[in-house]
Amino acid sequence: ISVPLVIFGSTLLLKVMERYPIIITIGAALLGFVAGEMVVSDPAIEDWIDANAAWLHYAAPAAGALFVVIVGKLLARSKHRPPSQPVPELVEEEEQSSASRER
């Protein structure tokens, strides 16, 4: 029964994400938030943070969420850019080198 439940749940989640793509951004922000919390709750530095920078318990999760969302948006935007035009000098060199190889 667990395999059909997983398949049904993943299909349902996929349909919801297709209809409401903001869910993907919210999920990414949640992952960044959790990562920020993990950083400040690391036993190696937790005592120091509690004593010297308690505000990091709030700032690090928020910064992690913002970081993940901003990087994700920048990467998504770069995929939509048209490909850059080749540099004319490099194209000429490439043509010359391929012509000399053919000889």
Phi and psi restraints in degrees (range 20) as a CNS / XPLOR table:
assign (resid 1 and name C) (resid 2 and name N)
       (resid 2 and name CA) (resid 2 and name C) 1.0 -72.0 20.0 2
assign (resid 2 and name N) (resid 2 and name CA)
       (resid 2 and name C) (resid 3 and name N) 1.0 -36.8 20.0 2
assign (resid 2 and name C) (resid 3 and name N)
       (resid 3 and name CA) (resid 3 and name C) 1.0 -65.0 20.0 2
assign (resid 3 and name N) (resid 3 and name CA)
       (resid 3 and name C) (resid 4 and name N) 1.0 -48.3 20.0 2
assign (resid 3 and name C) (resid 4 and name N)
       (resid 4 and name CA) (resid 4 and name C) 1.0 -61.4 20.0 2
assign (resid 4 and name N) (resid 4 and name CA)
       (resid 4 and name C) (resid 5 and name N) 1.0 -34.0 20.0 2
assign (resid 4 and name C) (resid 5 and name N)
       (resid 5 and name CA) (resid 5 and name C) 1.0 -65.5 20.0 2
assign (resid 5 and name N) (resid 5 and name CA)
       (resid 5 and name C) (resid 6 and name N) 1.0 -41.9 20.0 2
assign (resid 5 and name C) (resid 6 and name N)
       (resid 6 and name CA) (resid 6 and name C) 1.0 -65.0 20.0 2
assign (resid 6 and name N) (resid 6 and name CA)
       (resid 6 and name C) (resid 7 and name N) 1.0 -43.3 20.0 2
assign (resid 6 and name C) (resid 7 and name N)
       (resid 7 and name CA) (resid 7 and name C) 1.0 -64.5 20.0 2
assign (resid 7 and name N) (resid 7 and name CA)
       (resid 7 and name C) (resid 8 and name N) 1.0 -44.7 20.0 2
assign (resid 7 and name C) (resid 8 and name N)
       (resid 8 and name CA) (resid 8 and name C) 1.0 -62.1 20.0 2
assign (resid 8 and name N) (resid 8 and name CA)
       (resid 8 and name C) (resid 9 and name N) 1.0 -45.7 20.0 2
assign (resid 8 and name C) (resid 9 and name N)
       (resid 9 and name CA) (resid 9 and name C) 1.0 -63.6 20.0 2
assign (resid 9 and name N) (resid 9 and name CA)
       (resid 9 and name C) (resid 10 and name N) 1.0 -41.2 20.0 2
assign (resid 9 and name C) (resid 10 and name N)
       (resid 10 and name CA) (resid 10 and name C) 1.0 -69.2 20.0 2
assign (resid 10 and name N) (resid 10 and name CA)
       (resid 10 and name C) (resid 11 and name N) 1.0 -36.4 20.0 2
assign (resid 10 and name C) (resid 11 and name N)
       (resid 11 and name CA) (resid 11 and name C) 1.0 -65.1 20.0 2
assign (resid 11 and name N) (resid 11 and name CA)
       (resid 11 and name C) (resid 12 and name N) 1.0 -43.1 20.0 2
assign (resid 11 and name C) (resid 12 and name N)
       (resid 12 and name CA) (resid 12 and name C) 1.0 -62.9 20.0 2
assign (resid 12 and name N) (resid 12 and name CA)
       (resid 12 and name C) (resid 13 and name N) 1.0 -45.0 20.0 2
assign (resid 12 and name C) (resid 13 and name N)
       (resid 13 and name CA) (resid 13 and name C) 1.0 -63.7 20.0 2
assign (resid 13 and name N) (resid 13 and name CA)
       (resid 13 and name C) (resid 14 and name N) 1.0 -39.5 20.0 2
assign (resid 13 and name C) (resid 14 and name N)
       (resid 14 and name CA) (resid 14 and name C) 1.0 -62.1 20.0 2
assign (resid 14 and name N) (resid 14 and name CA)
       (resid 14 and name C) (resid 15 and name N) 1.0 -42.6 20.0 2
assign (resid 14 and name C) (resid 15 and name N)
       (resid 15 and name CA) (resid 15 and name C) 1.0 -65.5 20.0 2
assign (resid 15 and name N) (resid 15 and name CA)
       (resid 15 and name C) (resid 16 and name N) 1.0 -40.4 20.0 2
assign (resid 15 and name C) (resid 16 and name N)
       (resid 16 and name CA) (resid 16 and name C) 1.0 -65.8 20.0 2
assign (resid 16 and name N) (resid 16 and name CA)
       (resid 16 and name C) (resid 17 and name N) 1.0 -40.9 20.0 2
assign (resid 16 and name C) (resid 17 and name N)
       (resid 17 and name CA) (resid 17 and name C) 1.0 -67.4 20.0 2
assign (resid 17 and name N) (resid 17 and name CA)
       (resid 17 and name C) (resid 18 and name N) 1.0 -34.5 20.0 2
assign (resid 17 and name C) (resid 18 and name N)
       (resid 18 and name CA) (resid 18 and name C) 1.0 -67.1 20.0 2
assign (resid 18 and name N) (resid 18 and name CA)
       (resid 18 and name C) (resid 19 and name N) 1.0 -36.7 20.0 2
assign (resid 18 and name C) (resid 19 and name N)
       (resid 19 and name CA) (resid 19 and name C) 1.0 -79.0 20.0 2
assign (resid 19 and name N) (resid 19 and name CA)
       (resid 19 and name C) (resid 20 and name N) 1.0 -37.2 20.0 2
assign (resid 19 and name C) (resid 20 and name N)
       (resid 20 and name CA) (resid 20 and name C) 1.0 -125.6 20.0 2
assign (resid 20 and name N) (resid 20 and name CA)
       (resid 20 and name C) (resid 21 and name N) 1.0 83.1 20.0 2
assign (resid 20 and name C) (resid 21 and name N)
       (resid 21 and name CA) (resid 21 and name C) 1.0 -64.9 20.0 2
assign (resid 21 and name N) (resid 21 and name CA)
       (resid 21 and name C) (resid 22 and name N) 1.0 -14.2 20.0 2
assign (resid 21 and name C) (resid 22 and name N)
       (resid 22 and name CA) (resid 22 and name C) 1.0 -61.6 20.0 2
assign (resid 22 and name N) (resid 22 and name CA)
       (resid 22 and name C) (resid 23 and name N) 1.0 -23.7 20.0 2
assign (resid 22 and name C) (resid 23 and name N)
       (resid 23 and name CA) (resid 23 and name C) 1.0 -61.0 20.0 2
assign (resid 23 and name N) (resid 23 and name CA)
       (resid 23 and name C) (resid 24 and name N) 1.0 -34.9 20.0 2
assign (resid 23 and name C) (resid 24 and name N)
       (resid 24 and name CA) (resid 24 and name C) 1.0 -65.5 20.0 2
assign (resid 24 and name N) (resid 24 and name CA)
       (resid 24 and name C) (resid 25 and name N) 1.0 -42.8 20.0 2
assign (resid 24 and name C) (resid 25 and name N)
       (resid 25 and name CA) (resid 25 and name C) 1.0 -65.7 20.0 2
assign (resid 25 and name N) (resid 25 and name CA)
       (resid 25 and name C) (resid 26 and name N) 1.0 -40.7 20.0 2
assign (resid 25 and name C) (resid 26 and name N)
       (resid 26 and name CA) (resid 26 and name C) 1.0 -64.3 20.0 2
assign (resid 26 and name N) (resid 26 and name CA)
       (resid 26 and name C) (resid 27 and name N) 1.0 -40.8 20.0 2
assign (resid 26 and name C) (resid 27 and name N)
       (resid 27 and name CA) (resid 27 and name C) 1.0 -63.7 20.0 2
assign (resid 27 and name N) (resid 27 and name CA)
       (resid 27 and name C) (resid 28 and name N) 1.0 -39.9 20.0 2
assign (resid 27 and name C) (resid 28 and name N)
       (resid 28 and name CA) (resid 28 and name C) 1.0 -65.2 20.0 2
assign (resid 28 and name N) (resid 28 and name CA)
       (resid 28 and name C) (resid 29 and name N) 1.0 -42.0 20.0 2
assign (resid 28 and name C) (resid 29 and name N)
       (resid 29 and name CA) (resid 29 and name C) 1.0 -63.5 20.0 2
assign (resid 29 and name N) (resid 29 and name CA)
       (resid 29 and name C) (resid 30 and name N) 1.0 -37.9 20.0 2
assign (resid 29 and name C) (resid 30 and name N)
       (resid 30 and name CA) (resid 30 and name C) 1.0 -63.1 20.0 2
assign (resid 30 and name N) (resid 30 and name CA)
       (resid 30 and name C) (resid 31 and name N) 1.0 -41.7 20.0 2
assign (resid 30 and name C) (resid 31 and name N)
       (resid 31 and name CA) (resid 31 and name C) 1.0 -63.4 20.0 2
assign (resid 31 and name N) (resid 31 and name CA)
       (resid 31 and name C) (resid 32 and name N) 1.0 -41.6 20.0 2
assign (resid 31 and name C) (resid 32 and name N)
       (resid 32 and name CA) (resid 32 and name C) 1.0 -65.2 20.0 2
assign (resid 32 and name N) (resid 32 and name CA)
       (resid 32 and name C) (resid 33 and name N) 1.0 -38.3 20.0 2
assign (resid 32 and name C) (resid 33 and name N)
       (resid 33 and name CA) (resid 33 and name C) 1.0 -62.4 20.0 2
assign (resid 33 and name N) (resid 33 and name CA)
       (resid 33 and name C) (resid 34 and name N) 1.0 -46.3 20.0 2
assign (resid 33 and name C) (resid 34 and name N)
       (resid 34 and name CA) (resid 34 and name C) 1.0 -64.1 20.0 2
assign (resid 34 and name N) (resid 34 and name CA)
       (resid 34 and name C) (resid 35 and name N) 1.0 -39.5 20.0 2
assign (resid 34 and name C) (resid 35 and name N)
       (resid 35 and name CA) (resid 35 and name C) 1.0 -62.6 20.0 2
assign (resid 35 and name N) (resid 35 and name CA)
       (resid 35 and name C) (resid 36 and name N) 1.0 -41.5 20.0 2
assign (resid 35 and name C) (resid 36 and name N)
       (resid 36 and name CA) (resid 36 and name C) 1.0 -63.4 20.0 2
assign (resid 36 and name N) (resid 36 and name CA)
       (resid 36 and name C) (resid 37 and name N) 1.0 -39.5 20.0 2
assign (resid 36 and name C) (resid 37 and name N)
       (resid 37 and name CA) (resid 37 and name C) 1.0 -64.9 20.0 2
assign (resid 37 and name N) (resid 37 and name CA)
       (resid 37 and name C) (resid 38 and name N) 1.0 -38.5 20.0 2
assign (resid 37 and name C) (resid 38 and name N)
       (resid 38 and name CA) (resid 38 and name C) 1.0 -65.1 20.0 2
assign (resid 38 and name N) (resid 38 and name CA)
       (resid 38 and name C) (resid 39 and name N) 1.0 -36.1 20.0 2
assign (resid 38 and name C) (resid 39 and name N)
       (resid 39 and name CA) (resid 39 and name C) 1.0 -62.9 20.0 2
assign (resid 39 and name N) (resid 39 and name CA)
       (resid 39 and name C) (resid 40 and name N) 1.0 -48.3 20.0 2
assign (resid 39 and name C) (resid 40 and name N)
       (resid 40 and name CA) (resid 40 and name C) 1.0 -79.3 20.0 2
assign (resid 40 and name N) (resid 40 and name CA)
       (resid 40 and name C) (resid 41 and name N) 1.0 -14.7 20.0 2
assign (resid 40 and name C) (resid 41 and name N)
       (resid 41 and name CA) (resid 41 and name C) 1.0 -99.9 20.0 2
assign (resid 41 and name N) (resid 41 and name CA)
       (resid 41 and name C) (resid 42 and name N) 1.0 10.1 20.0 2
assign (resid 41 and name C) (resid 42 and name N)
       (resid 42 and name CA) (resid 42 and name C) 1.0 -63.6 20.0 2
assign (resid 42 and name N) (resid 42 and name CA)
       (resid 42 and name C) (resid 43 and name N) 1.0 127.6 20.0 2
assign (resid 42 and name C) (resid 43 and name N)
       (resid 43 and name CA) (resid 43 and name C) 1.0 -57.5 20.0 2
assign (resid 43 and name N) (resid 43 and name CA)
       (resid 43 and name C) (resid 44 and name N) 1.0 -26.4 20.0 2
assign (resid 43 and name C) (resid 44 and name N)
       (resid 44 and name CA) (resid 44 and name C) 1.0 -68.6 20.0 2
assign (resid 44 and name N) (resid 44 and name CA)
       (resid 44 and name C) (resid 45 and name N) 1.0 -29.6 20.0 2
assign (resid 44 and name C) (resid 45 and name N)
       (resid 45 and name CA) (resid 45 and name C) 1.0 -122.8 20.0 2
assign (resid 45 and name N) (resid 45 and name CA)
       (resid 45 and name C) (resid 46 and name N) 1.0 -2.0 20.0 2
assign (resid 45 and name C) (resid 46 and name N)
       (resid 46 and name CA) (resid 46 and name C) 1.0 -61.3 20.0 2
assign (resid 46 and name N) (resid 46 and name CA)
       (resid 46 and name C) (resid 47 and name N) 1.0 -42.2 20.0 2
assign (resid 46 and name C) (resid 47 and name N)
       (resid 47 and name CA) (resid 47 and name C) 1.0 -63.5 20.0 2
assign (resid 47 and name N) (resid 47 and name CA)
       (resid 47 and name C) (resid 48 and name N) 1.0 -41.6 20.0 2
assign (resid 47 and name C) (resid 48 and name N)
       (resid 48 and name CA) (resid 48 and name C) 1.0 -64.1 20.0 2
assign (resid 48 and name N) (resid 48 and name CA)
       (resid 48 and name C) (resid 49 and name N) 1.0 -42.7 20.0 2
assign (resid 48 and name C) (resid 49 and name N)
       (resid 49 and name CA) (resid 49 and name C) 1.0 -64.4 20.0 2
assign (resid 49 and name N) (resid 49 and name CA)
       (resid 49 and name C) (resid 50 and name N) 1.0 -42.4 20.0 2
assign (resid 49 and name C) (resid 50 and name N)
       (resid 50 and name CA) (resid 50 and name C) 1.0 -60.5 20.0 2
assign (resid 50 and name N) (resid 50 and name CA)
       (resid 50 and name C) (resid 51 and name N) 1.0 -38.0 20.0 2
assign (resid 50 and name C) (resid 51 and name N)
       (resid 51 and name CA) (resid 51 and name C) 1.0 -81.6 20.0 2
assign (resid 51 and name N) (resid 51 and name CA)
       (resid 51 and name C) (resid 52 and name N) 1.0 -35.4 20.0 2
assign (resid 51 and name C) (resid 52 and name N)
       (resid 52 and name CA) (resid 52 and name C) 1.0 -113.0 20.0 2
assign (resid 52 and name N) (resid 52 and name CA)
       (resid 52 and name C) (resid 53 and name N) 1.0 -28.1 20.0 2
assign (resid 52 and name C) (resid 53 and name N)
       (resid 53 and name CA) (resid 53 and name C) 1.0 -146.3 20.0 2
assign (resid 53 and name N) (resid 53 and name CA)
       (resid 53 and name C) (resid 54 and name N) 1.0 63.7 20.0 2
assign (resid 53 and name C) (resid 54 and name N)
       (resid 54 and name CA) (resid 54 and name C) 1.0 -62.2 20.0 2
assign (resid 54 and name N) (resid 54 and name CA)
       (resid 54 and name C) (resid 55 and name N) 1.0 -25.6 20.0 2
assign (resid 54 and name C) (resid 55 and name N)
       (resid 55 and name CA) (resid 55 and name C) 1.0 -63.5 20.0 2
assign (resid 55 and name N) (resid 55 and name CA)
       (resid 55 and name C) (resid 56 and name N) 1.0 -20.0 20.0 2
assign (resid 55 and name C) (resid 56 and name N)
       (resid 56 and name CA) (resid 56 and name C) 1.0 -65.0 20.0 2
assign (resid 56 and name N) (resid 56 and name CA)
       (resid 56 and name C) (resid 57 and name N) 1.0 -21.6 20.0 2
assign (resid 56 and name C) (resid 57 and name N)
       (resid 57 and name CA) (resid 57 and name C) 1.0 -64.0 20.0 2
assign (resid 57 and name N) (resid 57 and name CA)
       (resid 57 and name C) (resid 58 and name N) 1.0 -23.0 20.0 2
assign (resid 57 and name C) (resid 58 and name N)
       (resid 58 and name CA) (resid 58 and name C) 1.0 -101.4 20.0 2
assign (resid 58 and name N) (resid 58 and name CA)
       (resid 58 and name C) (resid 59 and name N) 1.0 -38.7 20.0 2
assign (resid 58 and name C) (resid 59 and name N)
       (resid 59 and name CA) (resid 59 and name C) 1.0 -74.2 20.0 2
assign (resid 59 and name N) (resid 59 and name CA)
       (resid 59 and name C) (resid 60 and name N) 1.0 -40.2 20.0 2
assign (resid 59 and name C) (resid 60 and name N)
       (resid 60 and name CA) (resid 60 and name C) 1.0 -63.8 20.0 2
assign (resid 60 and name N) (resid 60 and name CA)
       (resid 60 and name C) (resid 61 and name N) 1.0 -45.7 20.0 2
assign (resid 60 and name C) (resid 61 and name N)
       (resid 61 and name CA) (resid 61 and name C) 1.0 -62.8 20.0 2
assign (resid 61 and name N) (resid 61 and name CA)
       (resid 61 and name C) (resid 62 and name N) 1.0 -40.4 20.0 2
assign (resid 61 and name C) (resid 62 and name N)
       (resid 62 and name CA) (resid 62 and name C) 1.0 -65.1 20.0 2
assign (resid 62 and name N) (resid 62 and name CA)
       (resid 62 and name C) (resid 63 and name N) 1.0 -42.0 20.0 2
assign (resid 62 and name C) (resid 63 and name N)
       (resid 63 and name CA) (resid 63 and name C) 1.0 -65.1 20.0 2
assign (resid 63 and name N) (resid 63 and name CA)
       (resid 63 and name C) (resid 64 and name N) 1.0 -38.7 20.0 2
assign (resid 63 and name C) (resid 64 and name N)
       (resid 64 and name CA) (resid 64 and name C) 1.0 -62.7 20.0 2
assign (resid 64 and name N) (resid 64 and name CA)
       (resid 64 and name C) (resid 65 and name N) 1.0 -43.1 20.0 2
assign (resid 64 and name C) (resid 65 and name N)
       (resid 65 and name CA) (resid 65 and name C) 1.0 -64.1 20.0 2
assign (resid 65 and name N) (resid 65 and name CA)
       (resid 65 and name C) (resid 66 and name N) 1.0 -46.2 20.0 2
assign (resid 65 and name C) (resid 66 and name N)
       (resid 66 and name CA) (resid 66 and name C) 1.0 -62.5 20.0 2
assign (resid 66 and name N) (resid 66 and name CA)
       (resid 66 and name C) (resid 67 and name N) 1.0 -43.0 20.0 2
assign (resid 66 and name C) (resid 67 and name N)
       (resid 67 and name CA) (resid 67 and name C) 1.0 -59.2 20.0 2
assign (resid 67 and name N) (resid 67 and name CA)
       (resid 67 and name C) (resid 68 and name N) 1.0 -47.6 20.0 2
assign (resid 67 and name C) (resid 68 and name N)
       (resid 68 and name CA) (resid 68 and name C) 1.0 -64.7 20.0 2
assign (resid 68 and name N) (resid 68 and name CA)
       (resid 68 and name C) (resid 69 and name N) 1.0 -42.3 20.0 2
assign (resid 68 and name C) (resid 69 and name N)
       (resid 69 and name CA) (resid 69 and name C) 1.0 -67.4 20.0 2
assign (resid 69 and name N) (resid 69 and name CA)
       (resid 69 and name C) (resid 70 and name N) 1.0 -43.5 20.0 2
assign (resid 69 and name C) (resid 70 and name N)
       (resid 70 and name CA) (resid 70 and name C) 1.0 -65.3 20.0 2
assign (resid 70 and name N) (resid 70 and name CA)
       (resid 70 and name C) (resid 71 and name N) 1.0 -46.1 20.0 2
assign (resid 70 and name C) (resid 71 and name N)
       (resid 71 and name CA) (resid 71 and name C) 1.0 -62.8 20.0 2
assign (resid 71 and name N) (resid 71 and name CA)
       (resid 71 and name C) (resid 72 and name N) 1.0 -40.0 20.0 2
assign (resid 71 and name C) (resid 72 and name N)
       (resid 72 and name CA) (resid 72 and name C) 1.0 -62.4 20.0 2
assign (resid 72 and name N) (resid 72 and name CA)
       (resid 72 and name C) (resid 73 and name N) 1.0 -42.7 20.0 2
assign (resid 72 and name C) (resid 73 and name N)
       (resid 73 and name CA) (resid 73 and name C) 1.0 -66.0 20.0 2
assign (resid 73 and name N) (resid 73 and name CA)
       (resid 73 and name C) (resid 74 and name N) 1.0 -40.8 20.0 2
assign (resid 73 and name C) (resid 74 and name N)
       (resid 74 and name CA) (resid 74 and name C) 1.0 -64.4 20.0 2
assign (resid 74 and name N) (resid 74 and name CA)
       (resid 74 and name C) (resid 75 and name N) 1.0 -42.1 20.0 2
assign (resid 74 and name C) (resid 75 and name N)
       (resid 75 and name CA) (resid 75 and name C) 1.0 -65.7 20.0 2
assign (resid 75 and name N) (resid 75 and name CA)
       (resid 75 and name C) (resid 76 and name N) 1.0 -39.3 20.0 2
assign (resid 75 and name C) (resid 76 and name N)
       (resid 76 and name CA) (resid 76 and name C) 1.0 -66.0 20.0 2
assign (resid 76 and name N) (resid 76 and name CA)
       (resid 76 and name C) (resid 77 and name N) 1.0 -38.1 20.0 2
assign (resid 76 and name C) (resid 77 and name N)
       (resid 77 and name CA) (resid 77 and name C) 1.0 -67.5 20.0 2
assign (resid 77 and name N) (resid 77 and name CA)
       (resid 77 and name C) (resid 78 and name N) 1.0 -38.3 20.0 2
assign (resid 77 and name C) (resid 78 and name N)
       (resid 78 and name CA) (resid 78 and name C) 1.0 -68.3 20.0 2
assign (resid 78 and name N) (resid 78 and name CA)
       (resid 78 and name C) (resid 79 and name N) 1.0 -24.9 20.0 2
assign (resid 78 and name C) (resid 79 and name N)
       (resid 79 and name CA) (resid 79 and name C) 1.0 -71.9 20.0 2
assign (resid 79 and name N) (resid 79 and name CA)
       (resid 79 and name C) (resid 80 and name N) 1.0 -24.3 20.0 2
assign (resid 79 and name C) (resid 80 and name N)
       (resid 80 and name CA) (resid 80 and name C) 1.0 -90.8 20.0 2
assign (resid 80 and name N) (resid 80 and name CA)
       (resid 80 and name C) (resid 81 and name N) 1.0 -5.4 20.0 2
assign (resid 80 and name C) (resid 81 and name N)
       (resid 81 and name CA) (resid 81 and name C) 1.0 -73.0 20.0 2
assign (resid 81 and name N) (resid 81 and name CA)
       (resid 81 and name C) (resid 82 and name N) 1.0 147.2 20.0 2
assign (resid 81 and name C) (resid 82 and name N)
       (resid 82 and name CA) (resid 82 and name C) 1.0 -68.9 20.0 2
assign (resid 82 and name N) (resid 82 and name CA)
       (resid 82 and name C) (resid 83 and name N) 1.0 152.0 20.0 2
assign (resid 82 and name C) (resid 83 and name N)
       (resid 83 and name CA) (resid 83 and name C) 1.0 -62.3 20.0 2
assign (resid 83 and name N) (resid 83 and name CA)
       (resid 83 and name C) (resid 84 and name N) 1.0 145.8 20.0 2
assign (resid 83 and name C) (resid 84 and name N)
       (resid 84 and name CA) (resid 84 and name C) 1.0 -69.5 20.0 2
assign (resid 84 and name N) (resid 84 and name CA)
       (resid 84 and name C) (resid 85 and name N) 1.0 151.7 20.0 2
assign (resid 84 and name C) (resid 85 and name N)
       (resid 85 and name CA) (resid 85 and name C) 1.0 -77.5 20.0 2
assign (resid 85 and name N) (resid 85 and name CA)
       (resid 85 and name C) (resid 86 and name N) 1.0 142.3 20.0 2
assign (resid 85 and name C) (resid 86 and name N)
       (resid 86 and name CA) (resid 86 and name C) 1.0 -67.4 20.0 2
assign (resid 86 and name N) (resid 86 and name CA)
       (resid 86 and name C) (resid 87 and name N) 1.0 148.7 20.0 2
assign (resid 86 and name C) (resid 87 and name N)
       (resid 87 and name CA) (resid 87 and name C) 1.0 -75.2 20.0 2
assign (resid 87 and name N) (resid 87 and name CA)
       (resid 87 and name C) (resid 88 and name N) 1.0 126.6 20.0 2
assign (resid 87 and name C) (resid 88 and name N)
       (resid 88 and name CA) (resid 88 and name C) 1.0 -56.0 20.0 2
assign (resid 88 and name N) (resid 88 and name CA)
       (resid 88 and name C) (resid 89 and name N) 1.0 -40.1 20.0 2
assign (resid 88 and name C) (resid 89 and name N)
       (resid 89 and name CA) (resid 89 and name C) 1.0 -62.9 20.0 2
assign (resid 89 and name N) (resid 89 and name CA)
       (resid 89 and name C) (resid 90 and name N) 1.0 -40.3 20.0 2
assign (resid 89 and name C) (resid 90 and name N)
       (resid 90 and name CA) (resid 90 and name C) 1.0 -69.0 20.0 2
assign (resid 90 and name N) (resid 90 and name CA)
       (resid 90 and name C) (resid 91 and name N) 1.0 -34.9 20.0 2
assign (resid 90 and name C) (resid 91 and name N)
       (resid 91 and name CA) (resid 91 and name C) 1.0 -65.6 20.0 2
assign (resid 91 and name N) (resid 91 and name CA)
       (resid 91 and name C) (resid 92 and name N) 1.0 -42.7 20.0 2
assign (resid 91 and name C) (resid 92 and name N)
       (resid 92 and name CA) (resid 92 and name C) 1.0 -63.4 20.0 2
assign (resid 92 and name N) (resid 92 and name CA)
       (resid 92 and name C) (resid 93 and name N) 1.0 -43.1 20.0 2
assign (resid 92 and name C) (resid 93 and name N)
       (resid 93 and name CA) (resid 93 and name C) 1.0 -62.8 20.0 2
assign (resid 93 and name N) (resid 93 and name CA)
       (resid 93 and name C) (resid 94 and name N) 1.0 -40.7 20.0 2
assign (resid 93 and name C) (resid 94 and name N)
       (resid 94 and name CA) (resid 94 and name C) 1.0 -63.4 20.0 2
assign (resid 94 and name N) (resid 94 and name CA)
       (resid 94 and name C) (resid 95 and name N) 1.0 -43.3 20.0 2
assign (resid 94 and name C) (resid 95 and name N)
       (resid 95 and name CA) (resid 95 and name C) 1.0 -65.2 20.0 2
assign (resid 95 and name N) (resid 95 and name CA)
       (resid 95 and name C) (resid 96 and name N) 1.0 -40.7 20.0 2
assign (resid 95 and name C) (resid 96 and name N)
       (resid 96 and name CA) (resid 96 and name C) 1.0 -66.3 20.0 2
assign (resid 96 and name N) (resid 96 and name CA)
       (resid 96 and name C) (resid 97 and name N) 1.0 -41.9 20.0 2
assign (resid 96 and name C) (resid 97 and name N)
       (resid 97 and name CA) (resid 97 and name C) 1.0 -68.7 20.0 2
assign (resid 97 and name N) (resid 97 and name CA)
       (resid 97 and name C) (resid 98 and name N) 1.0 -35.9 20.0 2
assign (resid 97 and name C) (resid 98 and name N)
       (resid 98 and name CA) (resid 98 and name C) 1.0 -72.0 20.0 2
assign (resid 98 and name N) (resid 98 and name CA)
       (resid 98 and name C) (resid 99 and name N) 1.0 -33.1 20.0 2
assign (resid 98 and name C) (resid 99 and name N)
       (resid 99 and name CA) (resid 99 and name C) 1.0 -68.6 20.0 2
assign (resid 99 and name N) (resid 99 and name CA)
       (resid 99 and name C) (resid 100 and name N) 1.0 -38.4 20.0 2
assign (resid 99 and name C) (resid 100 and name N)
       (resid 100 and name CA) (resid 100 and name C) 1.0 -70.8 20.0 2
assign (resid 100 and name N) (resid 100 and name CA)
       (resid 100 and name C) (resid 101 and name N) 1.0 -29.7 20.0 2
assign (resid 100 and name C) (resid 101 and name N)
       (resid 101 and name CA) (resid 101 and name C) 1.0 -70.7 20.0 2
assign (resid 101 and name N) (resid 101 and name CA)
       (resid 101 and name C) (resid 102 and name N) 1.0 -30.3 20.0 2
assign (resid 101 and name C) (resid 102 and name N)
       (resid 102 and name CA) (resid 102 and name C) 1.0 -73.6 20.0 2
assign (resid 102 and name N) (resid 102 and name CA)
       (resid 102 and name C) (resid 103 and name N) 1.0 -23.7 20.0 2
